[in-house]
């Protein structure tokens, strides 16, 4: 069960350690609900009853702990092509 203690200082330290172990790369943290909804978060504030999530798509969501299925932490990688161009001529 997730609670305020899980998302306290030790969680922040574990995420920081994970980032350092991967060359100080940016980290992605996703909170997944029991219903399968995924929140890609930038910042978390833990309260006694739940989490205040600040997401990458500029939402603030309050999520009670009992609705959290799991937390995923991964390295944020950008797979976009650096110089993509489309040809507009018919040659």
trRosetta pair geometry for C-beta under 8 A, 3 or more apart (Angstrom, degrees):
i j d omega theta_ij theta_ji phi_ij phi_ji
1 65 6.8 63 173 147 85 118
1 66 7.6 -16 -147 -100 101 63
2 6 5.0 -102 -147 53 67 154
2 7 7.1 49 -176 -33 104 102
2 65 4.7 -153 90 -157 89 98
2 68 4.8 -21 28 73 148 138
2 71 7.6 112 -98 -30 136 115
3 6 5.4 109 51 2 58 100
3 7 7.7 -148 99 10 33 89
3 65 5.6 32 -92 -137 48 162
4 7 6.3 -71 -150 51 33 95
4 8 6.4 59 149 -55 66 98
4 46 4.7 136 -136 154 70 118
4 47 6.7 -90 -96 107 115 19
4 48 5.7 -36 -43 -108 143 37
4 65 8.0 -87 -39 -67 59 138
5 8 5.4 -36 -151 -3 34 125
5 10 7.9 17 165 29 70 119
6 10 7.9 -80 -154 72 31 108
6 11 6.1 65 150 -60 56 124
7 11 5.0 -36 -135 16 35 160
7 44 5.9 -104 -167 132 127 135
7 46 3.9 158 92 -75 122 135
7 51 6.4 157 -78 -96 174 110
8 11 6.2 118 55 12 38 99
8 12 7.6 -80 132 1 36 99
8 46 6.4 -91 -70 54 58 155
9 12 5.7 -59 -153 39 37 112
9 13 6.2 36 153 -19 70 108
10 13 5.5 -54 -146 39 34 113
10 14 6.3 36 155 -21 67 104
11 14 5.8 -54 -147 35 30 110
11 15 6.4 28 155 -16 64 105
12 15 5.9 -55 -147 37 30 109
12 16 6.3 30 153 -17 63 109
13 16 5.6 -56 -147 39 31 113
13 17 6.2 34 154 -21 65 106
14 17 5.6 -52 -146 36 31 113
14 18 6.4 38 152 -23 63 103
15 18 5.5 -49 -150 32 33 116
15 19 6.6 35 151 -19 63 103
15 27 5.8 146 -178 128 97 166
15 29 6.6 -21 -124 -75 137 126
15 73 5.9 -139 -115 -135 87 142
16 19 5.7 -52 -151 35 33 113
16 20 6.4 32 152 -16 66 105
17 20 5.7 -53 -147 38 33 111
17 21 6.2 37 153 -22 65 106
18 21 5.7 -55 -149 35 29 114
18 22 6.7 5 157 1 62 111
18 27 6.4 87 96 -111 111 134
18 73 5.8 57 104 137 172 133
19 22 6.1 -75 -152 49 29 96
19 24 5.8 43 149 -132 93 38
19 25 6.3 -145 -153 61 75 55
19 26 7.5 -11 -131 -135 115 12
19 27 4.8 -85 -79 -44 104 118
19 75 7.9 133 -115 -105 61 82
20 24 5.9 18 -107 -74 49 70
22 25 4.9 -61 119 28 104 112
22 75 5.1 -129 150 -84 159 129
25 75 4.8 29 102 -150 136 111
25 76 7.0 -172 150 48 98 69
25 77 7.8 -5 179 -76 139 74
26 75 7.2 103 77 -165 54 64
26 76 4.2 -47 103 51 103 119
27 73 6.2 -10 -175 -168 115 91
27 74 7.2 149 -159 81 67 31
27 75 6.4 -58 -108 -108 54 44
27 76 6.3 98 158 -11 4 97
28 40 6.5 -35 -166 -150 102 97
28 72 7.9 -9 111 113 91 93
28 73 7.3 159 83 -154 54 43
28 74 5.1 -18 60 67 101 83
28 75 7.1 39 12 122 90 10
28 76 4.2 121 -43 -75 97 90
29 40 7.8 129 78 -157 48 49
29 41 5.3 -47 89 61 97 97
29 44 7.5 -77 112 -28 145 122
29 71 6.8 -12 -168 -174 92 99
29 72 7.2 158 -156 84 44 55
29 73 5.4 -8 -105 -103 76 76
30 38 5.2 -10 -173 -168 122 100
30 39 6.4 151 -157 74 64 47
30 40 5.4 -28 -98 -95 88 58
30 41 7.0 152 -107 7 33 83
30 71 7.2 160 84 -160 51 51
30 72 4.4 -4 57 57 100 103
30 73 8.0 -165 25 -71 66 35
30 74 7.8 3 5 15 104 103
31 38 7.5 150 77 -156 45 50
31 39 4.6 -11 57 57 93 107
31 41 6.1 38 -3 -19 103 129
31 44 7.8 118 -48 -97 132 124
31 51 7.0 -154 -115 82 165 157
31 53 6.1 -114 29 -101 144 141
31 63 6.7 153 134 65 145 164
31 68 6.1 -62 -170 -129 103 105
31 71 5.8 -21 -105 -108 63 77
32 36 6.9 -21 -172 -144 99 31
32 37 7.2 161 -153 80 54 43
32 38 5.3 -17 -101 -101 79 73
32 39 7.7 -166 -75 21 35 71
32 68 7.4 94 73 -161 49 64
32 69 4.9 -57 107 60 92 107
32 70 5.3 0 54 59 112 73
32 71 7.4 -168 18 -84 80 27
32 72 6.6 54 -20 -9 114 105
33 36 6.7 -37 72 32 80 21
33 37 4.4 13 29 50 121 90
33 38 7.9 -133 10 -66 78 32
33 39 7.8 71 -31 -12 94 102
33 63 6.9 -126 -91 -147 105 129
33 67 5.2 -15 -145 155 98 94
33 68 6.5 -70 -111 -106 51 37
33 69 5.9 73 146 -6 17 99
34 67 5.6 -106 5 -159 104 57
34 68 7.6 46 -36 71 78 6
34 69 4.8 144 -84 -64 46 100
35 67 7.8 -18 0 -167 93 99
36 69 7.8 17 -73 3 38 155
39 53 5.2 20 152 159 150 157
39 55 5.4 -102 -167 -96 89 115
39 59 8.0 -109 -139 78 104 121
39 61 6.2 -121 -116 48 145 146
39 63 7.4 -136 -4 -39 156 149
40 55 6.0 81 71 -157 62 90
40 56 4.7 -32 108 12 108 119
40 57 7.4 78 60 -9 106 90
41 44 5.9 49 150 -60 149 88
41 53 5.0 -93 -107 -161 125 98
41 54 6.3 92 -158 67 86 51
41 55 5.5 -66 -101 -101 56 55
41 56 7.2 -148 -111 -25 9 77
42 54 5.2 -63 61 105 95 96
42 55 6.7 107 2 -174 88 11
42 56 5.7 127 -47 -76 99 61
43 53 7.9 150 84 -160 54 42
43 54 4.2 6 56 48 93 123
44 51 5.5 -36 -158 -161 101 116
44 52 7.2 138 -163 73 49 57
44 53 6.0 -14 -108 -105 74 62
44 54 7.5 -143 -68 21 33 80
45 51 7.0 138 71 -163 49 62
45 52 4.1 -10 59 56 103 110
45 54 7.8 61 -7 -18 95 102
46 51 5.8 -32 -102 -104 59 74
46 52 7.9 -140 -63 22 18 76
47 50 5.9 5 58 58 103 55
47 51 7.3 -179 20 -90 79 24
47 52 6.7 70 -19 -20 109 97
49 64 5.9 -42 152 -126 88 85
49 65 6.9 -140 169 -1 40 98
50 62 5.8 79 106 175 134 82
50 63 5.4 -170 -177 92 116 41
50 64 4.0 -80 -84 -104 126 37
50 65 5.4 -144 -102 -28 59 65
50 67 8.0 18 -126 32 117 103
51 62 7.3 169 87 -153 46 48
51 63 5.0 -11 58 60 93 93
51 65 7.2 104 -18 -77 87 66
51 68 7.4 67 6 -65 128 134
52 60 6.5 -4 -177 -173 91 97
52 61 7.6 160 -157 81 45 41
52 62 5.6 -21 -101 -100 67 73
53 59 7.7 14 104 102 94 90
53 60 7.0 160 81 -156 53 46
53 61 4.5 -15 58 60 106 92
53 62 7.6 -178 16 -84 78 22
53 63 6.0 26 -12 2 119 116
54 59 7.6 174 -151 85 40 47
54 60 5.6 -13 -100 -103 68 77
55 58 6.9 -60 80 17 81 14
55 59 4.4 8 37 52 122 90
55 60 7.6 -158 8 -77 82 29
55 61 6.7 41 -28 1 115 110
63 67 5.7 -119 -173 74 89 118
63 68 6.4 93 140 -64 122 92
64 67 5.3 85 69 5 81 105
65 68 5.8 -51 -160 14 45 115
68 71 7.2 6 178 -53 122 85
80 84 7.7 -90 174 -17 87 126
81 84 4.5 94 87 -60 120 101
87 91 7.9 -105 175 50 131 87
